[in-house]
Amino acid sequence: MDAFQTILKFFINRKTAIGYSFMALLTMGGERVFSLVAFRCPCSSENLRYGLVFLFSPALVLLVIGYFLNSKTWKLFTGCWVNPRKIFPRGNVCHFFYVFGQITLNALVAPVMWLSVALLNGTFYECAMSGLDNPAYLNAVCSRKSDKCFGELHMVACGKSSMPFSESDELRRTLQAQSQILGWCVIVTAALLSLLTTCCASCQSKVSHLQLMFWRVYEGTEKEQLEQIFQLYATKLSERNLKCFFENKEPEPISLPGFQAWEDASQLYSFSSSKQHYSTIHKLVEEGQKGTSEEGETMLDFVERREIP
């Protein structure tokens, strides 16, 4: 039993790394499936459009899914049409762009992984760039090749060119090398940007490293218990309503938060260095509804390194 708890604790403490590794494996598997099953380079004037669609469309879909799966997206936008002050609070107009930037950085993880894997494989890029009808590009690629290269470059990806095998193979290797160079550029750029944003977030933090660790633990614990409380009270309320409906009885009162309390608790949390609250609900409990509804306060959003659910 102790060994099982030790193993479970090990995986819980490293769930971020495990989540990213699992996402990377899914991305590589998805790219291979697309390459082997769905992708068929037309070897015509449509090469460029076809290759770019397979290269960027899945990345765009993954970006949209990343926005959908991030709970902060819905906290930010729910009710914003009715009350624009929810995303543009008075006295802190940049609040929306700051939070949306955090959401975007989290949502970009999967698309960047897809682009990196797809470019390192080179299949989509090879098809797309073999159909690029640009004189400067053709002169660069077909340098010291036969004249057939200019008219049959789009056939190289399918191996149907009438050029000598040595030239055709060299062209394919050149296109794949370009793709892999771009792939490594994407990986290095993403790694440097991640390091830069993490360092900036840590340097601008108003609290110590240990308090940030406690904050993350508290946030995860509160989220888990909140889901359990939702389940508990939803069960109680549904049981009471069904019982009263079928037995034709007057309902017993069940204490639930009011409309304004739900509104206040649904706000994205903003950190104030003068008061140590670790979540919106914590602030609501300590100060009451009025404290969370004030809009004139200057606040700094807590910068967190979000974990993959």
Buried (B, 14 or more C-beta within 10 A) or exposed (E): EEEEEEEEEEEEEEBEEBBBEEBBEEBBEBBEEBBEEEBEBBBEEBBBEBBBEBBBEBBEEBBEEBBEEBEBBEBBBBBEEEEEEBBBBEEBEEBBEEBBEBBBBBBBBBBBBBBBBBBBBBBBBBBBBBBBEEEEEBEEBBEEBEEBBBEBBBBBBBEEBEBEEEBBEBBBEBBBEBBBEBBEEBBEEBEEEBEEBEEEBEEEBEEEEEEBEEBBEEBEEBEEEEEEEEEEBEEEEEEBEEEEEEEEEEEEEEEEEEEEBEBBBBBBBBBBEEEEBBBBBBBBEEBEBEBBEEEEBEBBBBBBEBBBE
